[in-house]
Amino acid sequence: MGKKWMGFILCVMLLFSLPFSAYAANRVDTMDIQAVINEDGSMYVTQVWEGNFEEGTESYIPMNAPDYLTISQLRVSDQNGAYETVADWDIDWSFEEKARKCGINRTDSGYEICFGISEYGHNRYAIEYKLDNTVGGYVDKDGVNFRFVNDQMNTTPTDVKVEIRLADGTPITDEIADVWGFGYEGQVGFSDGAIVAFTESPIYSQNHVTVLFSLEKGIISPSRQESGSFEEVREIAFEGSDYDNLEYTGEDVSVLEAIVAMILCVGLPIGLIIWIRRWKKKRAKKKLKKFSERFGYFRDIPNDGNLSATYALGQMFGVCEDGAILATGMLRLIQLGCLSPIETQKVGFMGKTKETVSLRLMGSQHDKMNEYDEYLYTILEGAAGADAILQAKELERFANKKDTLLRAYIEKQSSAGRAYLNQKRCLKRWNIPAKLSYLTPAGEQELGELMGLKRYLEDFSLVAERGVKEVPIWRELLTYAMLFGIAEQVAEQMKELYPSLSSELTDYSQSMVTAYSYHYLLYSNMKKAEERREQENRSNGSGGFSSLGGGGGFIGGGSGGGTR
């Protein structure tokens, strides 16, 4: 059983142990954490909690603190102002006694940062404190494995963001630092001169946010000096993580895997999560379908004929798959006569004949080619052997070694599409996946054309009429159908509706199949190479998606916390 499977089933089993929140009415929507590292390795932390609080008397943060990790300068405030910091905190005080106060409660394993809920309802708390000796000096590097958000909290945050900076303003970059994240589903990396970690799904009781990072020697001068190496700290943190698993790709578990895991574990919680995710996707599709129906059919070429814009917009709204523009690019080179499909026969085992379709490079057609055609053709020239024939094994090797060239082609098309959409002021925000609310009126028109054409092509045999204007542009329509992933069914409908085009459509369909198969070969191997490099980079500390497991040997946070 692979590590991905084992990790997934472990998550399913952990869901069984989820305790019901002690204060189910309390909710933390966002937790933004700013950590500033001083020259001596001390760290000033600011946590901002925003959410709804309806039960209990206090919020608290348990800290697993070695003797050297002393706390000072505790301050708490909310939307109504600053709290009083008291010397000795008593967890048995009443709601009124804790109101607008904060303090430290000593425990066997360290201490708890406590503050009164003070007022029921929607609140925004800012918790500030300084921790001495946080970052340690090791023989090879300076660094720390620090837990910013605990596991086993009874009031868990929906969204968490951690930002770590140096007090003197020195940018923390991949050149001088390494970073890893543990215990949550999300990302960790370098951005705007800081280490940034953020969640991409809600934190549950078994989750935590632990960040391991190191700095090259000489960036700071930590007061705490350790005799061992940072590498030893990293090895302990990596235990139980997927960082050393170079086969791991970070892909979502398939529906089939999820169903099998549910059967194996007979679990309701995982089924509920899958149902919620499906429901969200279904709702988004329903909204998009409603939008398409409101706009109606679009019987012409959309987005002023800018295929790049259609691809970019289609990607934002889940209409086009990543890399689909590569298939249309291959098809266009076949149309221009730059590539020509050739059939070859090989006699295999037991004398069986095997037919394969290859692509021969026929030379550039500069007078007909645009910049994207030129770019893709140049890439394919590099992939072909001396015989100028693109063969499957050659393409596999090429895509694995030169995946950045293929990605550059896809991004070149996306950038051109985004430039078109930007010029027309189509979007208020550029998040992917995008929401309909992000669109301006001009953006609604552009998406309406795209969705209208897709709907028209899907219903082609029902709404098209013989002899109308689709006939002169049927090739262009099929190119868009290919971009939407529905080319085969549209071609079959066209054959039924326009028998006179049957021969041409058959030839064109064969070209589409060839283009798509070569696109799939290039794209799938490009993705494998990207995932392998991403895994190597994240394992080496360059950032990327975090690991749900691992993170052992941490200091700072602990287990438990929330409200009581």
C-alpha positions, 0 to 999 in steps of 0.5 A: 500500500502506497504512502498516499493511500496510508496517509489518506486512510489515517486521515479518515481514521483520525476523523473518527476521533474528532471530539465535539467542540466543548463550545460549539457556539464559538467559532474562529473564522480567521487567525492571522499570525505575524512573527518578527525575528530579532537579531538575538533570536527572540521572536515577537508574535502578534496573533489576530483572532476574528470570529464569533464567541457565545459560550465560556469565559476565556480563550487560551493558548497552551505553550509547550515551553522549555525553560529557555522559552520565556514569555514577556510583553503580553498584551491583548486588545479587542475592538473596544481597546486594550486589556489589563495584564494581570500577574497571576491568572486564575482559570476559575475566575468568573466571566466578569472577573476575566473580562478585559484582562489577560495573563499567564497560567503556569502548567506542568509543560509550560504555560497558557496565554489566557484572556477573557472573552469579555463580550459575547458576539463577534469579536476581534482579538489581538494577542501580542507577546515576546518569546526569548531564545526562540531561534537556536544557533546550530553548528550548520544553520540557525533555525527553529521548529515552531508550532503556531497553532495547536492540535486538539483545539476545541475551537479551531480556526477556518483560515490561518495565515502565518508571516515570519519576518526579520526585524532589521528588514532583511528579506527572507528568501530561498537563497538564505533560508529553507522552510517546511510546513506540517500538520495542515493542508495548505502552502508554505514558502517565500513571499515579499521578503517573508516566510508565509504559510497559509491553510487551504482548508479549515483546521480540524482538531487533529490538525496543527500549523507547525513551521520549520525554518532555517537561516544561513549563518550570519543573518542573525546572532541567536543567544541560544546556542546548541551543540548539535546540527539543524539537520538533526532537528529537520530529520526529527520533524520529517518523521511521519511526513511526506517530504522525503517521498519523491513519488508523492504528487500532492494530487487529490484523492479520487472519488473511487479511492474515497469510496473504498476508504469509506467502505474500509473505515465505515466512516460517516465523517469522511462521507460528510466532507466528500458530500460537502465538497461535491455540493459546493462544486455542484452549486458552483456548476449550477450557478454557471449553468444558470448564467449560461442559460440567461445569456443564451446560445452564442453561434459565433467565435467568442472573445473577438476570436482571441483563443488565448482569452477563451482559454484563460477565461475558461480556466478561471471558471472551470470550463477549460482544463489546464494545458488544453491550449496545447492540444489546439496548438498541435491541431493548428500546426497540423492545419497549417501543414507544419506537422503531418500525421504518418502511419507506420507499421511494426511487426511485433511479438508472434508476428502481430502487426502494430500500427502507430501514428507519428507526426512528421515535421514538415517545416515552418510556414512563416507567412501563416504562423503566429508567434504561438505557432512559431514557439510551439514548432520550435519546441517540437523541433527540439523534441524530434530526432534526426529523422524529423519524426515525433515519436512517443518515446522521444516526446516522453523523454523530452517532456520530462527534461524540457517541461519548462518549455512546454509550461512556458508555451501554456503560460504564454497563451494564458498571459496573452488571454489575461492581457486581453481580459485586462484591457477590456476590464473584465474582472474585479479580482483575479483569483482562480477559481473565479466567482461570477461576482468577480466579473464586471459587465464587460466580463459577463459579456465575454464569459457569456459568449464563451459559455453560450458557444459551449452550450450551443456546441453541446446542443448542436444537433438540436439547434443548428440548421442546415445551410446556415453560417456554421458551415464556413467556420466549422473548423474554428467551431471544432477547435473551440470544441476541442478546447472545451473537451467536447470535440468528438461528440460535436464532430459526430453531430456535424456529420449527421447534420451536414452529410456533404462535409462527412469526408472532410469532417472524418479527416479533421476528426483524425487530425484532432485525435492525433493532436489530442493524443500528442498533447496528452503525451506531452502534457502528462509527462510535463506534469509528472516532471513538474510534480517531481521537481516540486516535491524535490524543491519542497523537500529541500526547503524551497516551499510548496504544499505542506505535509499533513504528517510530521513536525515532531520536536517542535517548541512553542505551541502544544496541544489543546486550547481554544475556549473554556 
